[in-house]
Amino acid sequence: MSTRYTGLIEKYKDRLPVSESTRFISLGEGNTPLIQLQNIPRLIGKDVDIYVKYEGLNPTGSFKDRGMTMAVTKAVEEGSQAIICASTGNTSAAAAAYAVRAGIKAFVLIPEGKIALGKLAQTLMYGAEIIQINGNFDAGMSLVKEVADHAPVTIVNSINPFRIEGQKTAAFEIVDELGDAPDFHCLPVGNAGNITAYWKGYSEYAESGVANKRPVMCGYQAAGAAPFIAGKMVDNPETVATAIRIGHPQSWDKAWNAEKESGGWFDAKTDAQILAAQKMLSQFEGVFCEPASATSLAGALEDIGSGKIPEGSKIVCTLTGNGLKDPDTAISQCKDAHPVTIEATLDAVKKVILDQM
Ligand code: AN7
């Protein structure tokens, strides 16, 4: 039987740590839409090109698939029989799916009651060994690092360098599509693996002359979980954006390096700002992302408003996860929507339409 690969390792294999004999563990990830916003720039009255990289359209609904295809491919190549991660939800879903694909076992540590419903549903369905802990992501992460020294499991959190390798391909795709790097790249930041990966991708393309420049990197955190803004680790992170409810980022130095080398910055957005940006994207552009993902747009909009990101700029915001991941938060934001219930008659339907026109 011949196997047809369609994922990002196949596309970018010359720039990834694979060989002719590597078996790619793929679900067709990557090649996600780069959508130019049409209504929001007009709404805010600014002359800016804003694109969103809609990573929610990856196979498990988040950008984690980029890193996981690479990390699981290498784990299998090295003979590993099991992977493990701590997760706020998306990493666990991706790890579980790619482990199934590879025929190995996945153990995932998640903070009890603090992962979004869709992510839990996925992880259960893929059949991972779910270990719920009475503690947050940071506690889970330190347990994972400890246990990996005592048990035959490969860590697939973003401290695994192959995760970063896979995730850097998002920057390649953006340059391939726009013809060069954007002026600014805005990202939500939790563990800071993704901002590290984008910076690596942009830097590699610039070094080999595929891109003429690198973007200014702007990292945005939730105000209740903002160690990069505090300048130190945060012990009890809290935010509605549970994906980035992280107080002890694992890629601390690398993210600061991206910020410094690019002339960029970190900033914090309140939960209210994050949810407003999420709703705005849905209601004005038809793009539904999860709360954490909207942190990038919330940050970009404020910095465009203040002129920190000047008019005339080309801006890419990464939308890291699909809105369907967290239906509870979405529905609770739409309490005013009042769906009507009517008799199932032509007259009743007609009346609703005419009343609304
Ligand atoms: C939607 O799944 O850490 O800064 O355990 O799910 O690379 O950590 C998720 C992180 C942004 C932050 N947006 O990325 C996990 C986890 C979404 C996310 C981030 C996450 P990093």
Boltz pocket constraint, residues with backbone or C-beta under 6 A from the ligand:
constraints:
  - pocket:
      binder: B
      contacts: [[A, 62], [A, 64], [A, 86], [A, 87], [A, 88], [A, 89], [A, 90], [A, 91], [A, 92], [A, 158], [A, 188], [A, 189], [A, 190], [A, 191], [A, 192], [A, 193], [A, 194], [A, 195], [A, 243], [A, 244], [A, 290], [A, 292], [A, 293], [A, 320], [A, 321]]
      max_distance: 6.0
